[in-house]
Amino acid sequence: MLVESAAAAVRQTFSPPLRAILWKSLGLTLGLLILVWLGLTRLVQAFQASHHISSQYPILDTLAYYFAGFGLFVALAYLMPAISILVAGFFLDDAAEIVERTDFPGDPPGRAMPLGTAMLYAVRFAGVTLLVNLAALVIFFVPVIGIVAFFAANAYLLAREYFEMAAARFRPLPEAAAMRRAFSVRTLGAGCLLSAMMVVPIVNLLTPLFGIALMVHLHKRLSRNLRLAAPGTPERVMRP
């Protein structure tokens, strides 16, 4: 199921119906990354201008500059998941509608979340993701543990955000969260795929649109195996 969903998401990401959204998504992602990069470099430059490491040995300042550049690159990698969630929240409904219409034409269409609600949800969760990744950044240089913490945390966070946003087009958010928990192994597997994409330069720019298409397909497939109890009764998850 996950393999089929991922293959369909790759096809959809580069398909003509989604091409315009793909370019907009890439543009917004790059724009946010550039803004963050400019802000961080200004902070580093201001710090170096007022705290010369050595006026007697300028080479130390030069080395510090290059180390700072490497640090900024690492910092951007840890900020990318939060940026991805923001971009996905902005384009979710437009992209999801196209995926549903082209790959599931016989199913009832989903309902778009109000843009303000979708962005508020995305901003809130992006903030959580940012805090978690900053915590993971602190242990970046701890062998093995640092990269494992980054991968595991983002696999969970990305699975939760992308799946619940896709599922919220068809069910209330509490039910979307319940569905994610009921199929936690499969949704977390999708999150692992998105988390792996985050560490690949260039490829990580495609994560917002790919993640939307992936979770739309996964939600549709899982919905066929899911039956919720009638309103007002405790929720039950059953396979036909």
C-alpha positions in Angstrom: 0.0 0.0 0.0 2.8 2.5 0.9 4.8 1.6 -2.2 1.8 2.1 -4.4 1.0 5.4 -2.8 4.6 6.6 -3.1 4.7 5.6 -6.8 1.5 7.4 -7.5 2.8 10.5 -5.6 5.9 10.6 -7.7 3.9 10.4 -10.9 1.5 13.1 -9.6 4.3 15.5 -8.5 5.6 15.8 -12.1 2.2 15.5 -13.9 0.9 18.4 -16.0 -2.1 19.1 -13.8 0.2 19.7 -10.8 3.0 21.4 -12.7 1.9 25.0 -11.9 1.6 24.2 -8.2 5.0 22.5 -8.3 6.7 25.6 -9.6 4.8 27.8 -7.0 5.7 25.3 -4.3 9.4 25.3 -5.3 9.4 29.1 -5.5 7.8 29.6 -2.1 10.1 27.0 -0.5 13.3 28.6 -2.0 12.0 32.0 -1.1 11.6 31.1 2.6 15.0 29.3 2.6 16.7 32.4 1.2 15.0 34.7 3.7 16.1 32.4 6.6 19.6 32.2 5.1 19.9 36.0 4.8 18.7 36.5 8.3 21.2 33.9 9.7 24.1 35.3 7.7 23.4 38.8 8.9 23.4 37.6 12.5 26.7 35.8 12.0 28.3 38.8 10.2 27.2 41.1 13.0 28.6 38.8 15.6 32.0 38.4 13.8 32.2 42.2 13.3 31.9 42.8 17.1 33.8 39.7 18.3 37.0 39.2 16.3 38.5 35.9 17.3 42.0 37.3 16.9 43.2 40.6 15.6 46.7 39.2 15.6 46.0 36.1 13.6 43.4 37.0 10.9 43.4 33.3 9.7 41.4 32.4 12.7 38.6 34.8 11.7 38.7 33.3 8.2 38.4 29.8 9.6 35.6 30.9 11.8 33.8 32.4 8.8 33.9 29.0 6.9 32.8 27.1 10.0 29.9 29.5 10.4 29.0 28.8 6.8 28.9 25.1 7.5 26.9 25.7 10.6 24.3 27.7 8.6 24.0 24.9 6.0 23.3 22.4 8.9 20.9 24.8 10.5 18.9 25.1 7.2 18.7 21.3 7.0 17.1 21.3 10.4 14.7 24.1 9.6 13.6 22.5 6.3 10.9 20.3 7.9 9.1 23.3 9.5 9.4 25.2 6.1 8.0 22.2 4.3 4.9 22.1 6.6 4.2 25.8 6.0 4.4 25.4 2.3 2.2 22.3 2.4 -0.4 24.1 4.4 -0.5 26.9 1.8 -1.0 24.5 -1.3 -2.7 21.6 0.4 -6.2 22.0 -0.9 -5.4 23.0 -4.5 -3.0 20.0 -4.8 -5.2 17.5 -3.0 -8.2 18.5 -5.1 -6.2 17.7 -8.3 -4.9 14.4 -7.0 -8.4 13.4 -5.9 -10.0 14.4 -9.2 -7.5 12.7 -11.4 -6.8 9.5 -9.5 -10.1 9.0 -7.7 -12.7 10.4 -10.1 -15.5 8.2 -8.7 -15.1 9.2 -5.1 -16.8 12.2 -3.5 -14.5 15.2 -3.5 -13.0 16.4 -0.2 -14.0 19.7 1.4 -11.3 22.4 1.5 -10.4 23.8 4.9 -10.7 27.6 5.1 -7.3 29.0 4.2 -7.0 30.8 7.6 -7.7 27.6 9.5 -5.3 25.5 7.3 -2.5 28.1 7.7 -3.1 28.5 11.5 -2.9 24.7 11.8 0.2 24.6 9.7 1.9 27.5 11.5 1.2 25.9 14.9 2.6 22.6 13.9 5.5 24.2 12.1 6.4 25.9 15.3 6.3 22.6 17.2 8.5 21.0 14.4 10.9 24.0 14.6 11.3 23.6 18.4 11.8 19.8 18.1 14.4 20.2 15.4 16.3 22.9 17.3 16.5 20.5 20.2 17.8 17.8 17.8 20.3 20.3 16.4 21.8 20.7 19.9 22.9 17.0 19.7 23.9 17.1 16.1 27.6 16.3 16.8 26.8 13.4 19.1 27.7 10.3 16.9 24.7 8.4 15.6 22.3 9.8 18.2 22.1 13.2 16.4 21.0 11.9 13.0 18.8 9.2 14.6 17.0 11.9 16.6 16.6 14.1 13.5 15.2 11.2 11.4 12.9 9.8 14.1 11.4 13.1 15.2 10.7 14.3 11.7 9.3 10.9 10.6 6.7 11.3 13.3 6.0 15.0 12.9 5.8 14.9 9.1 3.6 11.8 9.2 1.2 13.4 11.6 1.0 16.8 9.9 0.7 15.7 6.3 -1.7 12.8 6.9 -4.0 14.8 9.2 -4.1 17.7 6.7 -5.1 15.3 3.9 -7.6 13.4 6.0 -9.2 16.6 7.3 -10.7 17.2 3.8 -13.0 14.2 4.5 -13.4 14.0 8.3 -13.1 16.3 11.4 -9.5 16.7 12.7 -10.1 14.5 15.8 -11.2 11.7 13.5 -8.3 12.3 11.2 -5.9 12.0 14.2 -7.7 8.8 15.4 -7.3 7.3 11.9 -3.6 8.1 11.9 -3.2 6.4 15.2 -5.2 3.4 14.1 -2.9 2.9 11.1 0.3 4.2 12.8 2.7 1.8 11.2 1.7 2.7 7.7 1.5 6.5 8.3 4.8 6.4 10.2 6.3 4.5 7.2 5.2 7.4 5.0 6.7 9.8 7.5 10.0 7.9 7.3 10.0 8.4 3.5 9.4 12.1 3.9 12.1 12.4 6.6 14.6 10.6 4.3 13.8 13.1 1.6 14.7 16.0 3.9 18.4 15.0 4.0 18.8 14.9 0.3 19.6 18.4 -1.2 17.3 19.5 -4.1 15.1 16.5 -3.5 13.9 18.0 -0.2 12.5 20.9 -2.1 9.9 18.5 -3.6 8.7 17.3 -0.2 5.7 19.6 0.3 4.0 18.6 -3.0 5.1 15.0 -2.9 4.0 14.7 0.8 0.5 16.0 -0.1 0.1 13.6 -3.0 1.5 10.7 -0.9 -0.9 11.2 2.0 -3.9 11.8 -0.2 -3.3 8.4 -1.8 -2.5 6.7 1.5 -5.7 8.2 3.1 -7.8 7.0 0.3 -6.4 3.5 0.4 -6.7 3.3 4.2 -10.2 4.6 4.1 -11.3 1.5 2.3 -10.2 -0.5 5.3 -11.7 1.8 7.9 -15.1 2.0 9.4 -15.9 4.6 12.1 -18.7 4.0 14.6 -21.8 6.1 14.3 -21.8 9.6 15.8 -22.1 9.7 19.5 -20.6 6.2 20.1 -17.0 5.3 20.9 -14.9 5.1 17.8 -14.0 1.6 16.6 -11.6 0.7 13.8 -12.6 -2.4 11.9 -11.4 -4.1 8.7 -14.1 -5.5 6.4 
